[in-house]
Amino acid sequence: MNPKPACIIIHGSTFFAPVLVPLVFYFLSDHPYVKEKAMEALLFHIMMGAVIAISSFLMIVLIGFILVPIFSIIAIYYPIKGIIRALAEKPFHYPIVHSWVR
């Protein structure tokens, strides 16, 4: 399996199936780089979902109104950056979760 289109699909899954697509690629791919990117994307999506949910809850005390937009921008920015890096065939690592996958 060619890692370039697989990584583009994994990073792009943010916009249509952020948990399902990385899981499918993780279990079906034999390529170690694709497996690593799939696990990073899955953990990133889960982490961003959790922090956005917590920030939404914190809207009760008003700090959530600042945090939700910030985390939403982060949740969109890094997958787009990953797609661009995959198109250029350059390595890309999601922040924080990359160290969890190693």
Buried (B, 14 or more C-beta within 10 A) or exposed (E): EEBEEBBBBBBBBBEEBBEEBBBBBBEEBEBEEBBBBBBBBBBBBBBBBEBBEEBBEBEEEEEBEEBBEEBBEBBEEBBEEBBEBBEEEEEBBBEEBBEEBE
